[in-house]
């Protein structure tokens, strides 16, 4: 071989190596490091001063921005002094890293005061996701934030926009989570009540003229007490990533004078549809496109209202500021009034209208291997109000399931599996429960690995007559196909014939409407132990959840960092 040919071949090999390295780099992604200090600070997000859990001094915390297949490394220092901590990465499936799901009692022991814990996981899909506390009721104390995952360089989404913004909606209580939890677990029962404010991206407006409010705790004239403002350029199209992390409330979101085109839900592309009010439930994320095509000499209100509950909470307000108007300039007209709180039809219609984008349809298996009907009821247990599934109210064990199952410590939780439709056929969903006494259990559902599972969530009357709540249900570790919604009582033989198997949207959080049902399908293909629960803080605290185990034998040795409580010490 001549020297020229050898050098030429060497250049070819070198080029191939560079290409292979570039492809590997794209597929593996970057490593993105975050260092967080979590602690309490006095804040006035709605003008009322109270203790708020902050990350690096902020609530909402820092936005995690990454590209598909990046590795996220978050070093969390718990400086809460007297409280444990766990952080859940909401919507991230944790494939291969179930121990970093951040669910205390299920996948890890809590992080003790003063300790540092490192979460490390891959964001394997583009989309809009969240993070939030998952210890006790800490989430509603302010520990939450956004995760934005974009496509790799050179790839594009099925819609076009100029700018990208994240907005988290929340409700806000002035009582501490300790006070609320104590009331929920007491006899007589102390309900948390309606929130004092609605926050948009961590900002609200509470009236300090409210009777019995201490003057030194509330100051609505402070320059810091001003609604959230997002400044936009006239004529441009904005992608607004709207998320909800409410503790209790179902919400509508509206931008005065502007339409919104829904293009993404929980990380999946949607067959686009246009709304003036976006209905959103705790744990859901949506991307909407908004064209800034209105009169640019003025500003506009962004508003949230509580729906599905007859709430006394005033609407949440924020300002859409057209550049170059002054950002502290209030819009010249009153904010729009929200939808009628108990008109369930438009909420139900929106749920039904969400379909998968025609170019990104991932069809579900045509049949399932197992169907579990989950009747949502409210019950009494030893005189305490609880929420139950099939007459069983859920309690977390002292040792995380992931640890006890992997180490075969089966004596640490009950081995009796919860029922899969207890007395469902004879149950009257429109009456307050006649059998008020439920049982408490920490039993779990064991799923055969790689099988297809259907879940039917059935709503019913609570113990207050003629009251049926809206429940947003969130599944950890998976996305599921939303096969259908219905009014009234589910009939497997009748209603399953009308499942959408052609273009169902995939989500990780879904509402169950009052006196209605929602049918889901997912594949048990992610080895681990995964929580499935109502995303309303007080409802989960009162027992509204279950746990699925699948493929635990396929997991390698667990990291020691997730242990240290119960019998894992």
N, C-alpha and C positions, 0 to 999 in steps of 0.2 A: 504494500500500500504506500503510495507517495505521501510526502509530507503535507501537500495541499489537501489531498483527500482526507487524511487523518485529522487535519485541523478543521476541515469542513464538517466531518462527522462529529468532531468534538463540539463544534458550535451548535449542531443540530441537537445533540444530546443535552447540552447545556440549556438550550431553548426549551426542550421538552421538560427538563427538570424544573425550570422556572415556571412553565405553564402548570405543571403538576403541583408545585408549591403554591401557586396563586389559587388554583382550584381548591386545594386543601385549606388554604387560609380563608377562602370565602365560605366553605362549608362548615368549618369549625368556628369561625367568627372570632371576635376580639374578646379579651377579658376586661371587664369594666369594674373597677374597685370603688366602693363607697365606704366611708367611715362615719358612723352615726353615734351620737351621744343622745340617749333618751332620758329625759328628766321632766319633772314638773316645773312649770313657771306660771306666774300670774299673767294672765292675758285678758283682754276684753274684746273678744271676737264680735260680740253684738252690743257693745257698750257696757255690758255688765262684767265686772271683774270677778274671775274665779280661777282656780287651778286648772291648768291645761297641760296634757302630756305633749311635749314638743320633741322634734328631732332636729338637733343642731339649732335649737331656739325657735323653730318654726312649726306651725300647724295651719294648713296641711304641710306635711314634710316635703323634702326634696323630690322632684320628679325624676324617676329613673328613665333615661332615654337610651335605647339600644337598638341594634339591628338583629334581624332574625339569625339565630344560632350563636349569638354572643353568650358568653358566660358572665353572670352577674355574681360578684362577691361583695357581700355586705357585712362589715364588721360592726356589730352592735354592742355598745357599752350600756348596760342597764344602770343608770344613776337615779332610779326612782326611789332609792334609799329604803323604802319599806314595802315595796311591791315586786312580785315576780313579773315576768315578761315573756311573751312569745309573739312573733310576727308572721302572719300568713300572707302568701303571695298569690293573691286572688286571681284565678284564671290561668295560672301557670301550672301545667300538668305534672311537673316534677317527675318526668320519665327518667327512671334510673336513680332518682334522688328523693324517694318518698320521705326520708328523715328530715328533709329541709322544707316540708310543707308548712311548718310553723304552727301546728295545731296542738296546743298543750293538752295532754291526756290521751291524744290519739297517736301522734307521730313523734313527740318529744316531751322531755321534762322541761318545765319553765326555766328561763334564765334568771338566776338569783340576783338580788340587789348587789351591785358592785362587780358582777361578773361580766365577761365579754363573750359573745357567741358569734361565730362566723357562719353565715348562710352562703351557700355556693350552688348555683343552679343555672341551667341553660334556658334561654327564652327561644323556643324552637319554632314559634309562629309569629307572624306580624299581627298587630292589633292593639286594642286598648284594654289595659288591665289595671289592677289596683293592688295596693298592699294595705294591711291594717292589723291592729292588735288582735290576738286571738287567745287572750287570757281573761277569764271572767267577763266583765262588761267594759273592758278598757277601751274598746274601739271608740265608744261615744265620748271618751274624755279627750279626743283630739289626735290620737296616733293613727294617721292614715295618710295616703298619698297616691299618686298616679304612676303607672308604668306604661310607657309608650314604646312599642316595638315596630320599627320600620322594616321594609324589605331591603335586601342587600342592594348595593350599588348596581345600577344598570337594570333593575327590575321595576316595574310600574304597577300601580293599582288600577282597578277598573273605573276610576273616576279621577278628576283633575281638580286641583285647588292650588291657591297661592300661598296660604299660610295655615299653620297648624297650632291649635290652642287646646289646652285641657281645662275642664271645669268640673269640680266635684260639688255635688249637692249634698246637703246634710241637714238634719234637724239638731237642735241644741237645747240641752237642759241646764238649768242653773244648779240643781242638786247634784251632788257627787254620785258616782257609780256605787259607792258604798251605801249611801242612803237609799238609793233605788233598789239595790240587791237585797238589802235588809227588809224593806217593805214587801218585796215579792216573796220572800221566804218566811214571812211572819203570819201569826194568827192574832188578831184579824189581819186579813190581806191588805197590803198597802200598794195600790196600783201606781205606776210611774206617772200617770196622767199625760196630758198633751205637752209637747215641747214648748218652751218659751219663745223660740225663734227658729227661723229657717236660714241656713247659711248657704251662700254661693261662693265657692272657692275660699271658705274660711271666714267670710264676712257677713254680718247680719246687722239688723237695726232694731233693738229692743227699746221700748218707750220707758225712759227713766221716770216718767210721771205715773207709772203704774203704782197703785196704792201699796203701802207697806214695803217699798223698796228703799233700802238704806242709801242715803245720798252719797256716802263716801264709796259705795260700791258701783255706782252707775253714773256715767257721764256721757250723755249723747251729744255734747257740744265739743268733745275732744276732736282734734284734727285726725286722730287715728281711727275715729269712729265714723267711717264713711264707707258706703257700699263698695263692693269689688267693681273695678273698672277695667274693661278691655278696650283698647284703642284699635280702630280698624281704618284701613285705607279705602276710600270710596271706589267702587267699581271692581274691587277684588273679591275673590271667592275664598271663604274661610272654612276649614275643617274644624269643627268644634267637637271635641271628644267629651261627651256629657256622661258623667258617672254619678251613681247614687250610693252613698254609704249611710243612709239614715238609720237611726236606731229603731224607729217605729213606723215612720210615715211613708205612704205611697204618695208620689208627687206628680204634678204636671209641670212642664217647663215651656216657657213661651218667650219669644223675642218680639217686642212690639213692632208691628208693621212689616215683619219679615217672615217668609216661609222657610221651612227647614226640610231638606231632603235627606232621609235616613239612608245611609249607605253601608253601615257596619253595625253588628250587634255582637258583643262578647267575643270579638276577635274574628268574626266571620262576615264575609261580604253579603249584603242584603240586596235582593231585587228592589231597586230604589223606589221609594214612595214619599210623598210630600205631606207634611203635617204643619199645622199652626201650633198645636199643643202636643208635646211629646210626653207620653205617660211613662214613668220610669220608677222601678221598684228597687229596694235596697239590694245592692250587689250587682246590678245590671250596668253595662256600659254600652253607649251608642256613639257612633260618629254621624254627625249631620253636616251637610254642606249648606252654607248660607251665603248668598250673593249680596254684597253690600251696595244695593241699588236704590236706596231711599234718599230722601232729601238730606244732603250732607251738611247743611247749615245748622242742624240740630242733633241732639243725642236721643237715645231710645232706651226704654226699660227692658231688662231681662227679668223675668219673674218666675217664681215657683209658688205653687199652691198645694195644700194637702187635699188629696182625694181619698175616697173610700172610708174616711172617718169624719164625723161631724166635729171638726177641730175648732178650737178658739185661737189657734196660733195665727198671727198676721202673716201675709205673704212674704217670701224672701225677695229682695230687690237687689239688682246690680245694674250697672250702666254700660251700655254699648256706646262708646264714644267715637264719633266720626272725626278723624283727623282733618283739619287742625283745630277743632273745637277744644275748649278747656276741659280736661278730664274731670274736674270737680264741678262741672256744670250739670245740674239736674235736668232731665228732660222736661220740656215745657208743658207736657200734657200728663194727666194721671196715668198710672200703670194700668194695663188691661186687667179686667176681672177674670178670674180663673173659671174653669169648668164647674158645673154643678157637682158637688162632692159625692153625691149618691147616685149619679147617673152612670151606671156601670157599662152601658152599651158601648160608648166610644172607647173605653178601656179594653173591653173584650174584643171589639173590632180591630183595634191596633194589634193585639196579640195574634189574632188570626191572620192578619195581613202580612206578617213578617215571614218571608220566604227566602230561600237561598238564591243568590245571584245565579243567573242562567249559565254563566261560564265557570262557576265554581261549585256545582252541585256534587255533593258526596252522598250518594244514596245509601240509606240504611239497609241492613239485612232484611229480607222480606218477612222472615219469621223470627220469633225470639225463642230462647230455650226456657225462659222462666218469666212469670208475671207475678209481681208483688203489688198488691193493692194496699195503699197507705191511707187509712181513714184518719183525718185530722180532727181530733176532738179535744175539748177542754173538760177536765175532771178534777175531783178532789182526791187527794192522797193524805190520809191521816189529818184531815181538816185543812190542808193547804191546797191552794189553787195550783194546778199543773196543766201543761199541755201534753197531749199524748198522741201516739201513733198506734192504732189498733188496740187501744186501751192500755198501752204500755208507755210510761213516761221515762225518758232517758236520763241516766246519770253517768258522768265520766268516772273511770276508776282512778286509783292513786298511781298506778303504774301504766305508762302509755301502752296502748294495744300493740303497737309495732314492736316494742321490746318484749312484752310478755308472750306474744305469738311466735316471734323469731326464736326465743329461748325456751319455748314450750312450757311457759309458766301458766298453764291453763287454770290453775286454782285461783288466779288473781281476778277473774271475772266469771260471771255465770256462763255456763256452757249451753244453756237453754236458749235456742234461737227465738227471736221475737216472731209473733204470728205474721202471716202474709195476707191478712184480710179478715181479722177477727170479727165475727158476727156481722159481716158486711151486708149480706143479703137481707137480713131482717132489720137493719139499722135505719131509722128515720132521720135523715139529715136535716130536716126542717124543725125538729123539736130539740129543746134543751135536753141534754143527756139524762136519761132516767137512771142508768147505772153510773152514778157519779164517782164511784170509787175505782181508781185505776191502780195498777201496780207499778213500782219503780224497778228498773232493770238496767244493767250495763251489758246485756247480751248483744251479740252482733250477728249480722247476716254473713255467712260464708258462701262466696260465689265461686263456682267452678271456673278456673282460668280459661280465658279466651271464648267464653260463651256470651250470648246476647241476652240482655236482661231488659224487661219492660217494667217500668214503674208507673202506676196510676195513682196520682195524688187526688184524693177526694176531700173536698171541703164540706163542712157541716155547721150546724148551729153551735154557738158557744153556750156557756151556762147562763148567759144573759139572753133571755128569750128574744127571738127575731133578730139575732145578731150573728153574722158570719163574717169573719175577718178576711182580709186579703193576705195571703202568705207567700212571700218570695222564697223559693227553695234553691239552695246552692249546693252543687256537687263538687267536692274536691277531687283532683287527680284525673278528671275526665271532662270531655264535652259530651253532650247527649243530643240526639235528634228530638225535636219537639213534634210529636206525631199528631197532636190535636188537642183542642179544648172543647168543653161542653158545659151546658147548663144542667143543673139537677144531678140526679144520681147516675153514676156510670153503669152501663150494662155491657159486659165483656162481649157477649155474642152479637149485640147490635152495634155498639159504638166502634169496636175495633175494625169493622168493615169499612169505616170511613176515615181511617188513618191516612195521613198524607205520607206516602212512600215515594213520591216523585221528586219533590223539591223542598223537603222540610229544612228549616234553619237549624243549625247546631248552636247550642248555647251552653253556659255553665250555671246560669241562674234563670229561673222562670217563675212567673206568678201563678198562683191558684186563686181564681176569682171567687167571690162569695157564692156559696151554694153551687159551686161548679167543680169540674174536674180538669186535670191536665195530664196527658199521657206522654211519657218519655221513653226513649230506647237508647241504651248505651252498651258498649262492648267492654267486658271485664278483662281488659288486656294490659293493665298497668300494675305490675306487682307492687303490693303495698296494702296499707289500711287507710281507708278514706271516709271522711265525714260527709254526711248528707243531712242538711239541716235547714230550718227556717232561718232566714238572715235577719229577722227582727231580734234585736239583742235580748229583750225581755222574754220573748217566746222561747228562744233557745235556752236561756237560763232556767226557764220553767219546764224544760224537758222535751222540746220539740226537735228531735233529731234522731238519726240512726247512724250506724257504722257498717261499712262493707269491707270485707277482707277478700283479697284475691291474689293468688300466686305468691304467697309469702315465702314458700320454699325456694323460689327462684332468686331471692335477694341474697347478696353477699353479706359478709359480716357488717354489723351495724357500727357506725362511728360512736366512739365513747362519749362524744360531746353531747349527745341527745339524752344521756342517762343521768342518774343522780337523784331519783325520787322513787317512792314506793319501794319495791324489791329490786329495782335496778341499781341501787346504790352500791 
